[in-house]
Amino acid sequence: MTTRGDRTVYLDNQATTRVDPRVLEEMLPALGGVYGNPASRSHRLGWEADALVETARERVADLIGAQPGEILFTSGATESDNLAIKGALPFLRERGCHVITVATEHRAVLDPCRQLQDEGLLELTTLGVDEQGMVSVDELRAALRDDTVLVSVMQANNEIGVVQPIAELVAATHEKGALFHCDAAQSVGRMAVDVARLGADMVSVSAHKLYGPKGVGALYLRRSGRRVRLQAQVLGGGHERGLRSGTLNVPGIVGLGMACRLAGEEWQDEAQRVLGLRQRLASRLFAGLDQVQLNGHPEHRLPGNLNLSFACVEGESLMMGLPDVAVSSGSACSSASMEPSYVLRALGRSSEQAHSSIRFGVGRFNDESDIDFAADRVIAEVERLRKLSPLYRREEREVASG
Ligand SMILES: Cc1ncc(COP(=O)(O)O)c(C=O)c1O
């Protein structure tokens, strides 16, 4: 068996990614000598910082096929999602207040929608998904109403990696005259994201999902054709065209820009390589263990995402037994109790199946030896836990006795 000493094999790239050393290097001047405030118009240090911010804006725009003037910097995808949803509605109120989203969205979309619904400021329809996690375009069409003003659907899911048919969903939404917001935190930098091809009006981006720093992101806001108007949610100095006040996080923004530049140059080769590693992991686990189930669509998914349920094994116990492999389980620690993942529940998985799932997220810095090490460790640990499981032993006896 491959050993890793005291190193942890990191396979949690949907939670966050390691900052690429090239990103870090690009950020260093903005943490040192270039310390001006980009809003300072009266001296060289301010102009230098502003130039770094504008270069980053161009790089983000280039990656997603937008214009620099369509990119707003934020503190991450959570803020971008909140700003898109809460900010767009006041300007749409004349038309209506019906909003459509999907049961498997990130909390950064679901929670603001629910809060506005509780306050009586919107009427919410939450679409379900099929057993592979896909949203149906026909179901969206059926849910759209004359007073629907906004539809919010993520491009790639953070737990099961499922990639939705965004361009088709946008087309259906636009036929009814509503706006479309897409949370692309998981997809930007990992697959093709072109705002012109997708047609979405607002797109959320997060730097730390594409090998950039945490605490910085962007919101794409369409300015061509039908312009999207937003009400600022953070008021103050009027930064970012008055839509998001607050002194800009220059090092973070520089990091986001560099992460986008590298992704633009490398994502296609990287996606192929990461897909190969994910397939290697899947083949090893399916060959080495019985009663393993894939969660999410087999093809329409992020290259690096593998979400599996291991029957008769608690995901939490499995993770505890794998201190040298960083993965995450299908349980979310909300309040004192461990709730089964609402995403897996939306696919029709039982609470037991959801509790027995593990999300593997392969990324840029993984190699074959990581995959082989993780596969060996998971197989050994699942076998150990199943030996302790009366349920699994009973099932084994039943299979043996025919
Ligand atoms: C799909 C999705 N949306 C939003 C977020 C929140 O992003 P951030 O951490 O940048 O606020 C995440 C990250 O957890 C995510 O995966």
The ligand as an SDF file (V2000), in Angstrom:
LIG
                    3D

 16 16  0  0  0  0  0  0  0  0999 V2000
  -22.1330   26.5000   -5.4800 C   0  0  0  0  0  0  0  0  0  0  0  0
  -21.5920   27.4060   -4.4370 C   0  0  0  0  0  0  0  0  0  0  0  0
  -22.1520   28.6110   -4.2420 N   0  0  0  0  0  0  0  0  0  0  0  0
  -21.6950   29.4610   -3.3180 C   0  0  0  0  0  0  0  0  0  0  0  0
  -20.6350   29.1420   -2.5240 C   0  0  0  0  0  0  0  0  0  0  0  0
  -20.1400   30.1410   -1.5170 C   0  0  0  0  0  0  0  0  0  0  0  0
  -18.9600   30.6820   -1.9920 O   0  0  0  0  0  0  0  0  0  0  0  0
  -18.0050   31.5830   -1.0550 P   0  0  0  0  0  0  0  0  0  0  0  0
  -17.3150   30.6230   -0.1600 O   0  0  0  0  0  0  0  0  0  0  0  0
  -17.0800   32.2450   -2.0330 O   0  0  0  0  0  0  0  0  0  0  0  0
  -18.8530   32.5500   -0.3550 O   0  0  0  0  0  0  0  0  0  0  0  0
  -20.0250   27.9060   -2.6800 C   0  0  0  0  0  0  0  0  0  0  0  0
  -18.8930   27.5020   -1.8020 C   0  0  0  0  0  0  0  0  0  0  0  0
  -19.0440   26.8840   -0.7990 O   0  0  0  0  0  0  0  0  0  0  0  0
  -20.5090   27.0060   -3.6510 C   0  0  0  0  0  0  0  0  0  0  0  0
  -19.9630   25.8140   -3.8260 O   0  0  0  0  0  0  0  0  0  0  0  0
  1  2  1  0
  2  3  1  0
  2 15  2  0
  3  4  2  0
  4  5  1  0
  5  6  1  0
  5 12  2  0
  6  7  1  0
  7  8  1  0
  8  9  2  0
  8 10  1  0
  8 11  1  0
 12 13  1  0
 12 15  1  0
 13 14  2  0
 15 16  1  0
M  END
$$$$
